[in-house]
Amino acid sequence: MGSGPGGLQLSYSLSRFGVKHAVLSADEAVGGMFRRWPFFQRLLSWTKPYVQFERTTREFERYDWNSLIADESRHRGVITEIMDGSSNYPSRPEMERSLTTFAERTGVRVRLACTWQGTRREDDGFVLETTDGEYRCRVPVFAVGVAQPWRPSMPGIELAAHYADTRPANTYAGKRIFLIGKENSAFELATGFLPWARQLVLASPSPTKLSITTNSLVGVRARYVQPYEDHVIGGGGVTLLNASIEAVERAGDAFRVRTKRSDGSGDLVFEADDVIAATGFTAPLQDLVALGVATVGRNRLPAQTPLWESASLPGLYFAGTIHQASPGLRKHGMPSNSGGVNGHRYNGRILARHIARTHFGIEPARPVLRAAEVIPFLLGELTNGPELWHQKAYLARVLLADAARGIADDGVRPLAHFLDAGTGDAVAATVEENAAGDIYPCLYIRRGGDVREVLLPPNPLLDYRTAENERQLADALAPLLAS
Amino acid sequence: MATQEEVVDTLASLAIFADLTRPELEHIAHELDEQYFPQDQRVLRQGLSGSAFHIVLEGEAAAVASGERVNTLARGDFFGEISVLLGEPPTADVVAIRPLRCLVLAGDRLEAFLVEHPRVAFRILQAEARKLRNATRRKTT
């Protein structure tokens, strides 16, 4: 269910495994949220067309955060053909066209304008009730996005507009704007309002985090830092406030917002012409919660296993940006990139393989590596494997030590699944980072049921194919390679 | 959990946050992430670096060291702080034995969090003292 990037990627990948399926979507065209947002029409994830790898290679994906991924070289890097070169961040229409083009070229077929209305269990599967009738399936996958406006409960919040209701920027000329929230969507609006607004206040209880200081994608992205700079240098138009919002009230034609500062230093009251809740989004889960889907977090996304199955309702899966609620290990507090296309596109491919294997008995290929190939292969993957770089400490390249076949490549798997559900002697290789900003490779070696963590040193050029690492891997893997 | 107010109410009902004002609790509600673990899922992994501080909101978990259950954890209990404070990997697994909801703070942020909220640090210290006393009693009886 869903025709945004999550649904399209999963459909493409299911087809490559030969799994028959239908894609349904309430929308009139594919593209999901990118048919509407971001409001100011340019993404915050980049694609750099001119790098050391050709656009048709798998390695190029590391530099292209926006294209869906394909096995065939001719379907790779689609967005590079569409971007006009004015920015390394695609515009919203370019992103939308990239998704449409991918679907057309790869033969992804979607039943559009088909609205999901209800869900029930039947026999060993599920029934989806839609405006086009009932669909029966063994495995439903919901790729319905995280684009339904979400507001926290506070007195008067219903008076505030939501990010989703934002008007054209010029209609805010000379206005005093109060934004509830200090995350990316609030900063995106604030950046867009800078040329128009008289006063901008951004308020929420905790301090603003910036991605460049958290050393991760947690926090406001570099593209939207300008209002922050305006505030810290006292530019005069922007105020960032650490305060809880006590109430939003009408004050004639305007609004009054009552706030309580988080440090206990007292209350502040603001008059504003517009109050906008940039408080995030949730997933339109309809009756899934009543059916037994547990939700988690402030915006109540479905809790999921490491393979994106509902944590409370087996047999029902999620795809796309909803994967952000399957957190993985979060080593050192670092989140996955599953909220973005660059992360969840890989999850989609892994989920397709899991569904094919678990529900349809289709085994993936597991090519055998010669012993001499193992170390160069792993160091090559750690240096250039796009899955490991986009999903640090979340996805890992897994090699299985099989007594009959030798060392077999099990592909890219969720690290949490490898650690908690895997069996047999094996190694998982991933790239990790810590809060200090170090990026380093890490191996998890499972032998006789015990897992050992082996951290390799960082490298300033992010190239781990060094003689020292070859020696370390040879030592660490010797028992596995000998078995 | 549903609304921000409910999150804050839940925090207020936990012993380690008992001394905080409502604005402080709202701030903390933003600082901590909620996570849900189905039954049998591992929450903390013995021997792996980069772990986190967890506070149980609902459900039940077991601490398992080398295959042996050493402790059971329920609402209001917390775990993971020892490995974080010592900068060492956990010496036990923690596994959900019923569906489990936790508040989670990344290990790297615990020190700043405790410095910023000394009353929480005091409550944690009290709980650690209680654990030490109980362990001592067990040894001497």
Chai-1 contact restraints between the chains, C-beta under 6 A:
chainA,res_idxA,chainB,res_idxB,connection_type,confidence,min_distance_angstrom,max_distance_angstrom,comment,restraint_id
A,P152,B,Q4,contact,1.0,0.0,6.0,A-B,restraint_1
A,S153,B,T3,contact,1.0,0.0,6.0,A-B,restraint_2
A,S153,B,E5,contact,1.0,0.0,6.0,A-B,restraint_3
A,P205,B,E26,contact,1.0,0.0,6.0,A-B,restraint_4
A,P205,B,H27,contact,1.0,0.0,6.0,A-B,restraint_5
A,P205,B,H30,contact,1.0,0.0,6.0,A-B,restraint_6
A,S206,B,H27,contact,1.0,0.0,6.0,A-B,restraint_7
A,S206,B,H30,contact,1.0,0.0,6.0,A-B,restraint_8
A,S206,B,E31,contact,1.0,0.0,6.0,A-B,restraint_9
A,S244,B,P23,contact,1.0,0.0,6.0,A-B,restraint_10
A,S244,B,E26,contact,1.0,0.0,6.0,A-B,restraint_11
A,K260,B,P23,contact,1.0,0.0,6.0,A-B,restraint_12
A,S262,B,P23,contact,1.0,0.0,6.0,A-B,restraint_13
A,S262,B,H27,contact,1.0,0.0,6.0,A-B,restraint_14
A,A294,B,Y36,contact,1.0,0.0,6.0,A-B,restraint_15
A,V296,B,E34,contact,1.0,0.0,6.0,A-B,restraint_16
A,V296,B,Y36,contact,1.0,0.0,6.0,A-B,restraint_17
A,G297,B,E34,contact,1.0,0.0,6.0,A-B,restraint_18
A,A303,B,Y36,contact,1.0,0.0,6.0,A-B,restraint_19
A,A311,B,Y36,contact,1.0,0.0,6.0,A-B,restraint_20
A,A311,B,P38,contact,1.0,0.0,6.0,A-B,restraint_21
A,K331,B,G50,contact,1.0,0.0,6.0,A-B,restraint_22
A,H332,B,G50,contact,1.0,0.0,6.0,A-B,restraint_23
A,H332,B,D108,contact,1.0,0.0,6.0,A-B,restraint_24
A,G333,B,A106,contact,1.0,0.0,6.0,A-B,restraint_25
A,G333,B,D108,contact,1.0,0.0,6.0,A-B,restraint_26
A,D420,B,R42,contact,1.0,0.0,6.0,A-B,restraint_27
A,A435,B,D108,contact,1.0,0.0,6.0,A-B,restraint_28
A,E453,B,L48,contact,1.0,0.0,6.0,A-B,restraint_29
